[in-house]
Every structure is written in C-alpha cells, then in structure tokens.
Amino acid sequence: MTVAQQPEALNFECETGNYHTFCPISCVAWLYQKIEDSFFLVIGTKTCGYFLQNAMGVMIFAEPRYAMAELEEGDISAQLNDYEELKRLCQQIKRDRNPSVIVWIGTCTTEIIKTDLEGLAPKLEAEIGIPIVVARANGLDYAFTQGEDTVLAAMAHRCPEKSPISETEKGERNAIQKLMNFGKKKEDVAQDESEYVNHPPLVLFGSLPDPVVTQLTLELKKQGIKVSGWLPAKRFTELPVIEEGYYVAGVNPFLSRTATTLMRRRKCKLIGAPFPIGPDGTRAWVEKICSVFGITPKGLEEREAQIWENLEEYVQLIRGKSVFFMGDNLLEISLARFLVRCGMTVQEIGIPYMDKRYQAAELALLEKTCQEMNVPLPTIFEKPDNYNQVQRIYELKPDLVITGMAHANPLEARGINTKWSVEFTFAQIHGFGNARDVLELVTRPLRRNNNLKDLGWDKLVREEAKV
C-alpha cells in the first residue's frame, strides 16, 4: 500500500513470516535486576548460554543472579535423571545465593524434548523449601519481549489472595510506599493517605525501572488514585495481594498473557487503556483509569501541553518525515502512535504478535491520532515476511526504519536510516518525563546524518583515517 492511499480504518494483514527477533529468554536481563531476591535458571543448551553472555554483557564487578542448566547429549538421549540434576543445581543455588524464588526459564530445547518442568517443580520446591516458578520463554512460541509476559503470568499465580498481616503493616512493607514515604513524619504520611479517593484496589503489571514506577505511581496519586501494588515487585516476598474483583492495568503492550491470567484465573477486572508511552499515551492511560473509578482528572491537559512544549526541538527534526516499523519488540503500535502525534507519517507497522483485545484501546488511539493529524492510516503486518518488507522499504523510501539488529547494517549500507528497536526496550520510555528519551533515540540517526552532511565526506574520511 502506498502512502497516497488513505483507508478509512486500520488494515491488518498476516504474512506468517518467521520471528526475526531477539530470543525471549533475554527477559532475564531486566527481570533478575528488577526482582532483587530472585534467581533465574535457564534450562537449555550451550547456544542459550552463548546468547545470554553475548546479548546481556555480564558486568565484571557484579555477579548476576542467573545461570544455565545445560542440556547435554546424555540428557537428550534420556540417559540422565532430569530431577536429580535440577535438584543438585537448585541446592547449590540455595547454598550459594539463598534466593526467595528460583525461576526456571524453559527454552526451545525443553519444548522439543518435552521436559516436564511443571511436573518437576512442585516436588522439588517442597524438597528444598524455596518457591520455584516455571516460565516457558522459548523462541518457538514467543517473540522477544514476550519472555517477560510468560514470567509475569506464572508469578500472577503466586500473588497472595489474602494478606496475613494488617493493612498498616502491609503499607509499611510495600516497597513503593516505603520509597514514597521516606523521610516523612507519621502525621505527613497520614495526611497523604487522606488525599486518596475511595476506590477499589488497583494493581499495575509490567516490569519497569524503580524511578519510572515511582513516576507513574505519583501521576495516579495526583488524581487521588492509590496503587495497591506492582507485578512484579522489587522482591518476590512483596508480591501484591490480588483478590477477585481487583482492578488491574498494564503498562506494556506485550503482556497479553499476563492480562488473560489475571482476568481468568484471578478474576480481576482489566482496565483497557492505551499504554503510558509518550505524553499523549500517558495522559490517555491516566484518564482511562480515572474514568473507571469515576474520578474527574485534574491538570492533565496542561501537563501534556507543557511536555510537548519541552519536546519541540526534537519534534522539529521529525515533523513531516516518514517512518517504517519492521517489527521486533511489540512496542510498535504505541511508538507509532506517539510518532504520528509528533508529525511523522507511519508507512507500515510490522509486529511479531498482535493481540487486538489487549491492545484495543491503543489501536483506537492510533486511528484517532492519524485522523486528527491528517495522515494516512498505516497497514499493520503481523508476523511480517522480511523479504517482502525490504521490497516495500525500497518502494516507499522512508526517512527512518525502526528494525531489529539483524537488518540494520544491510539497510544502512543501502543508504536507509535505521534505529535498533531493542534500544526502546531497554530505555526508560514510560510516563510524561521520559518522552524526551524516546525522541532522543528516534532522532539520533537523523541528527547523525545532518552532522555528516555538515562535515563533508572528504573531511570525514580524513578524520576516520586519523583514528
């Protein structure tokens, strides 16, 4: 579809191409840092170990809380006892690290040879006395960021239904409340509590850095909304209480399995909101939660306008330009919507997996934003075929392609500006305050090219020769 055509509604196509994304076991990279009392045991082959070592970059001075349980030829030919081997490893982990939870990450190999991890875990958990959570984060079934989805869905089953401690003690042990109440007197804390509106408990799910968790929690607090907890919490022992009738809201578009688990298994009510990425998405996210609780939002319009004013220097660089998403981390719809609001034209959105129910509010906001900005509605390709995508890129000639690392260098060699989509996964992009970071990433290749033009090729060659 060319840019000139303007369909009346979003057009969805499925090309059933392969996943050209990072392996989902890479979720270990951010989850082991987020859940501070955890240990992740990846059960796979040496290939998985090589990937983790190279993709994550192990720090020299900090021993990471993850390890590989390598499946050898003996395991695959059923000559060894899976249970005894896993028991030996978990006992060693308990002795050396003593975590509050051990997370078993299943890989492609455990799927292919049908290792019954869910069957082994309860027996071993009872024997060693440490909770074992099983998550099938294999690359056969899941794309890059969906590894986190499987882990959080598994952890949702471990959230307590009823708190065995008093409400006061629960508030004191909550890591978020501790952080927000740090240095305050008891009278001030009590006054803060009185600022909240009486509403049903709200739990937010999605792994975000602690500063972003605090920012989003404070945004809701300004509207009188109290966040009862986050999934995941900083510590496994502080998982939020989740009971039937609780309200839940996601902060990432790739957590559809977690949302389904919370609704079906824990009987929660999902707040279907756009995701808090960009000032427009953050405002829509807060407004939707307010509307569910019957609260009239205050000051959001002014806050969003102020953020846009601060972003103007970046927006000027991309206004009127076109962008093409090849598809990698499932953040594509939210990023596309934000960039359309910045004045860009989105020619195509590739996405490895599309759950239209979970992303319904985000899709509606994308459609509304395109109409308000008077730009063509993009076609959304689920499981895009990369060969076909490259042909469309040659035809459409976008100003920027947001792609996985596999295609970045070949496209750059053909004179096409690219940006790695994986960088958006690891950057802080949620909330009002982090919108600048999104545009910093998007505009970097364009600013780089402008600088190269200013330098001139002859001067550039001389500078490189010196290096």
C-alpha positions in Angstrom: 0.0 0.0 0.0 1.4 3.4 -1.0 1.4 6.5 1.2 -1.1 8.2 -1.1 -3.9 5.7 -0.3 -5.9 6.6 2.8 -8.0 3.7 4.1 -10.9 4.6 6.4 -9.8 2.1 9.1 -6.7 0.3 10.2 -5.8 -2.5 7.8 -4.5 -5.7 9.3 -2.5 -8.4 7.4 -0.7 -11.5 8.4 2.2 -12.6 6.3 3.1 -15.6 8.6 6.8 -14.9 8.4 9.3 -16.1 11.0 10.1 -14.2 14.1 13.2 -12.2 13.3 13.6 -11.0 16.9 15.8 -11.5 20.0 15.2 -14.7 21.9 12.6 -14.3 24.6 15.0 -15.7 27.3 16.6 -12.3 27.2 13.9 -11.2 29.6 16.2 -12.5 32.3 18.4 -9.4 31.6 16.0 -7.0 33.1 13.9 -9.2 35.4 16.8 -10.5 37.5 17.7 -6.9 38.2 14.1 -5.9 38.9 13.3 -8.8 41.3 16.2 -8.4 43.7 15.7 -11.6 45.7 15.3 -13.9 42.7 17.5 -16.3 40.8 16.9 -17.3 37.2 17.9 -20.8 36.0 17.7 -21.0 32.2 17.3 -24.7 31.1 18.7 -25.1 27.6 21.8 -25.8 25.5 25.1 -24.1 25.2 23.6 -21.9 22.5 21.3 -20.4 25.1 24.3 -19.7 27.3 26.3 -18.1 24.5 23.3 -15.9 23.7 22.9 -14.7 27.3 26.6 -14.0 27.7 26.8 -12.0 24.4 23.4 -10.3 24.4 23.4 -9.2 28.1 27.1 -8.3 28.7 28.0 -9.6 32.1 29.3 -7.0 34.4 32.8 -7.7 35.9 32.2 -6.5 39.4 28.6 -7.7 39.9 27.8 -11.4 39.8 24.4 -11.7 38.1 21.6 -13.8 39.6 21.1 -16.2 36.7 22.7 -19.4 35.5 22.5 -22.0 32.8 21.4 -25.6 33.3 22.9 -27.0 30.2 21.3 -30.0 28.4 23.9 -32.3 27.1 23.7 -35.2 24.7 23.1 -37.5 27.6 20.1 -35.6 28.8 18.5 -35.6 25.3 19.0 -39.3 24.9 17.3 -39.9 28.3 20.4 -41.4 30.0 20.4 -38.9 32.9 17.8 -38.1 35.5 16.4 -34.6 35.0 15.0 -34.4 38.5 18.3 -35.3 40.3 20.3 -32.9 38.1 17.9 -30.0 38.6 17.8 -30.8 42.3 21.6 -30.7 42.5 21.7 -27.3 40.8 18.9 -25.8 42.9 20.5 -27.0 46.1 23.8 -25.3 45.0 21.8 -22.1 44.2 20.2 -22.2 47.7 23.6 -22.8 49.4 25.4 -20.1 47.5 22.7 -17.4 46.9 19.7 -18.3 49.1 17.1 -16.5 46.9 13.4 -16.1 47.8 12.4 -17.6 44.5 14.0 -19.6 41.7 12.6 -19.1 38.2 13.0 -21.9 35.7 13.2 -20.5 32.2 12.2 -23.1 29.6 13.8 -22.9 26.2 13.3 -24.3 22.7 15.1 -27.5 23.7 12.9 -28.2 26.7 9.9 -27.8 24.4 11.3 -30.1 21.8 12.3 -33.0 24.1 9.1 -32.4 26.2 10.8 -31.8 29.6 8.0 -31.7 32.2 9.2 -28.7 34.1 5.8 -28.0 35.6 5.7 -31.6 36.9 9.2 -31.5 38.4 8.9 -28.1 40.1 6.3 -28.7 42.9 8.1 -31.8 44.1 11.5 -30.1 44.1 10.1 -27.0 45.7 8.7 -29.0 48.6 12.1 -30.8 49.0 14.4 -27.7 49.0 12.0 -25.2 50.6 12.2 -22.5 48.0 9.4 -21.4 45.6 10.1 -22.5 42.0 8.2 -20.6 39.3 8.2 -22.2 35.8 8.1 -19.9 32.7 8.2 -21.2 29.1 10.1 -18.4 27.5 11.0 -20.3 24.3 11.6 -18.8 20.9 9.4 -21.3 19.2 6.2 -19.8 20.6 7.2 -16.3 21.7 8.8 -13.2 20.4 11.5 -11.0 22.1 9.6 -9.2 24.9 7.0 -12.0 25.4 9.5 -13.7 27.7 8.6 -11.2 30.4 4.9 -12.0 29.7 5.3 -15.7 30.5 7.3 -15.0 33.7 4.7 -12.5 35.0 1.8 -14.8 34.1 3.5 -17.5 36.1 4.1 -15.1 39.0 0.5 -14.0 39.0 -0.4 -17.4 40.3 1.9 -16.8 43.3 0.3 -13.5 44.4 -1.3 -13.9 47.8 -5.1 -13.8 47.9 -5.5 -12.5 51.4 -2.8 -10.7 53.3 -1.9 -12.4 56.6 -0.8 -9.1 58.1 -2.7 -5.9 59.0 -3.3 -3.1 56.5 -0.9 -0.8 58.4 1.9 -3.4 58.3 1.1 -4.1 54.6 1.6 -0.5 53.8 4.9 -0.3 55.7 6.3 -3.4 54.0 5.2 -2.2 50.5 8.4 -1.1 48.7 6.6 1.6 46.8 5.1 3.1 49.9 8.4 2.9 51.7 10.1 4.8 48.9 7.4 7.5 48.7 7.2 8.0 52.5 10.9 8.1 53.0 11.9 10.9 55.5 8.3 11.8 56.2 6.7 12.1 59.6 3.8 9.8 60.6 1.4 12.8 60.5 2.5 13.7 57.0 2.0 10.1 55.8 -1.5 10.1 57.3 -2.2 13.3 55.5 -1.0 11.8 52.2 -3.3 8.8 52.8 -6.3 11.2 53.2 -5.6 12.6 49.7 -6.7 9.3 48.1 -10.2 8.8 46.7 -12.2 5.8 48.0 -11.9 3.3 45.1 -11.4 -0.5 44.5 -7.8 -1.8 44.8 -5.7 -1.2 41.7 -2.7 -3.3 40.8 -0.4 -2.4 37.9 1.6 -5.0 36.0 4.8 -4.7 33.9 8.5 -4.6 34.8 9.8 -1.0 34.9 12.8 0.6 36.5 12.1 1.9 40.0 12.3 5.6 39.1 9.6 5.0 36.4 7.5 3.0 38.9 7.6 6.0 41.3 6.8 8.5 38.5 3.7 6.6 37.3 2.6 5.9 40.9 2.8 9.6 41.7 0.9 10.5 38.5 -2.0 8.5 39.7 -1.7 9.8 43.3 -2.2 13.3 41.9 -5.6 12.2 40.8 -6.4 10.6 44.1 -5.7 7.0 42.9 -3.8 4.7 45.2 -1.7 1.9 43.6 -2.1 -1.2 45.8 0.9 -2.9 44.2 3.0 -3.7 41.2 3.6 -7.1 39.5 6.5 -7.8 39.6 7.5 -6.2 42.9 11.1 -5.4 43.9 11.1 -8.6 46.0 9.2 -11.8 45.4 8.2 -11.7 49.1 6.4 -8.4 48.4 4.2 -9.6 45.5 0.9 -7.7 45.7 -2.3 -9.1 47.1 -4.7 -9.9 44.3 -8.2 -11.0 45.0 -11.4 -11.4 43.0 -12.8 -8.0 41.8 -9.4 -6.2 42.0 -8.7 -3.8 39.1 -5.5 -4.3 37.0 -3.9 -2.2 34.3 -0.9 -3.0 32.2 2.0 -0.6 31.3 3.4 -2.6 28.4 1.7 -3.8 25.2 3.3 -7.2 25.2 1.7 -8.5 28.4 -1.5 -10.0 27.0 -0.9 -13.5 28.6 -0.4 -11.9 32.0 -3.6 -9.8 31.5 -5.5 -13.0 30.5 -4.2 -14.9 33.5 -5.2 -12.1 35.9 -8.7 -12.0 34.4 -9.4 -15.7 34.0 -7.5 -17.2 36.9 -7.6 -14.4 39.5 -11.0 -12.9 38.4 -9.6 -9.4 38.1 -11.1 -6.6 36.1 -8.8 -5.3 33.3 -8.7 -1.6 32.6 -8.3 -1.5 28.8 -6.2 1.7 28.4 -3.6 2.9 25.9 -0.1 2.5 27.3 1.8 5.3 29.1 4.3 5.9 26.3 4.6 9.5 25.2 2.7 12.4 26.7 -0.4 11.6 24.7 -0.4 7.9 25.8 0.4 8.8 29.4 -2.5 11.2 29.6 -4.9 8.7 27.9 -3.7 6.0 30.4 -4.3 8.1 33.5 -7.7 9.4 32.1 -8.9 5.9 31.4 -8.1 4.7 34.9 -9.8 7.8 36.3 -12.9 7.2 34.3 -13.2 3.6 35.5 -13.1 4.9 39.1 -15.5 7.8 38.4 -12.8 10.4 39.0 -12.6 13.7 37.0 -8.9 14.1 36.1 -7.1 17.3 37.1 -4.3 19.2 35.3 -3.6 16.5 32.7 -4.2 18.8 29.7 -1.8 21.4 31.0 0.8 18.8 31.9 0.7 17.3 28.4 0.9 20.7 26.8 4.0 21.5 28.9 5.7 18.3 27.9 5.0 18.9 24.2 6.5 22.4 24.5 9.7 20.9 26.0 9.9 18.4 23.1 9.6 21.0 20.3 13.3 21.0 19.4 13.1 17.2 18.7 9.7 17.3 17.1 11.0 19.9 14.5 13.6 17.3 13.3 11.0 14.6 12.5 7.9 16.6 11.6 6.8 15.7 8.1 9.2 12.8 7.8 8.2 9.1 7.4 8.9 6.0 9.5 8.7 2.3 8.8 8.5 -0.4 11.6 9.8 -3.8 10.7 8.7 -5.4 13.9 10.6 -6.7 16.9 9.6 -5.9 20.5 5.8 -5.4 20.3 6.1 -1.7 21.3 5.5 -0.8 17.6 1.8 0.3 17.9 2.5 2.6 20.9 5.6 4.1 19.4 3.9 4.6 16.0 1.0 6.4 17.7 3.4 8.7 19.5 5.4 9.5 16.4 2.3 10.3 14.4 1.4 12.8 17.1 4.9 14.3 16.6 4.0 14.9 13.0 5.5 11.8 11.3 3.8 9.6 8.7 3.9 5.9 9.6 4.1 3.9 6.4 3.9 0.4 7.9 3.8 -1.3 11.3 5.3 -4.7 11.4 4.7 -6.6 14.7 5.6 -10.2 15.6 2.4 -10.8 17.5 -0.8 -8.8 17.7 -3.5 -9.3 20.5 -6.3 -7.0 19.3 -8.2 -7.4 22.5 -5.4 -6.3 24.8 -4.2 -3.5 22.5 -7.8 -2.4 21.5 -7.5 1.0 23.3 -4.1 1.6 21.8 -5.3 0.7 18.3 -8.3 3.1 18.7 -6.0 5.9 19.8 -3.6 5.3 16.9 -6.6 5.5 14.5 -7.9 8.7 16.2 -4.4 10.3 16.2 -3.9 9.6 12.4 -7.2 11.2 11.7 -6.5 14.2 13.8 -3.0 14.7 12.3 -4.5 14.1 8.8 -2.0 11.4 7.9 -2.7 8.1 6.2 -3.6 5.1 8.4 -0.8 2.5 8.3 -1.2 -1.1 7.5 -0.3 -3.4 10.4 1.5 -6.6 9.4 1.5 -9.4 11.9 4.4 -11.9 11.5 5.8 -9.9 8.6 7.8 -11.5 5.9 11.1 -9.7 5.9 11.9 -10.2 2.2 8.5 -8.5 1.3 9.2 -5.8 3.9 12.6 -4.9 2.3 10.9 -4.6 -1.1 8.3 -2.3 0.4 11.0 -0.2 2.0 12.8 0.2 -1.4 9.4 1.3 -2.9 8.3 3.7 -0.1 11.7 5.1 0.7 11.0 6.0 4.4 13.2 8.6 6.2 13.7 6.1 9.1 13.3 2.4 9.6 13.0 1.0 13.1 14.2 -2.5 12.9 15.8 -5.4 14.7 19.6 -5.6 14.7 19.8 -8.2 12.0 18.6 -5.9 9.3 20.1 -2.6 10.5 23.5 -2.8 8.8 22.3 -4.2 5.4 19.7 -1.3 5.2 22.3 1.3 6.3 24.6 0.0 3.5 21.8 0.8 1.0 21.5 4.4 2.3 18.5 3.9 4.6 18.4 5.4 8.1 17.8 2.8 10.8 17.3 2.6 14.5 17.5 -0.5 16.6 14.2 -1.4 18.1 15.9 -3.2 21.0 17.1 0.2 22.4 13.5 1.2 23.1 13.1 -2.0 25.1 16.0 -1.2 27.5 15.4 2.6 27.6 13.1 4.4 30.1 10.3 5.4 27.8 7.2 5.4 30.0 5.4 8.4 31.5 5.4 12.2 30.9 9.0 12.7 32.0 10.6 10.1 29.7 9.0 11.2 26.4 12.2 13.1 25.7 14.2 9.8 25.8 12.0 8.3 23.1 12.7 11.2 20.7 16.4 11.2 21.6 16.5 7.7 20.3 14.4 8.3 17.2 16.2 11.5 16.1 19.7 10.2 16.7 20.3 8.7 13.2 18.7 11.8 11.6 21.0 14.1 13.7 24.0 12.0 12.8 23.3 12.3 9.1 22.8 16.1 9.4 26.2 16.3 11.1 27.9 14.2 8.4 26.5 16.5 5.7 27.8 19.5 7.6 31.3 17.9 7.9 31.5 16.9 4.2 32.7 13.4 3.1 36.3 14.4 2.4 36.7 15.7 5.9 35.0 12.7 7.4 37.4 10.3 5.5 40.4 12.2 6.9 39.0 12.1 10.4 38.5 8.3 10.2 42.0 7.9 8.8 43.4 9.6 11.9 41.5 7.1 14.1 
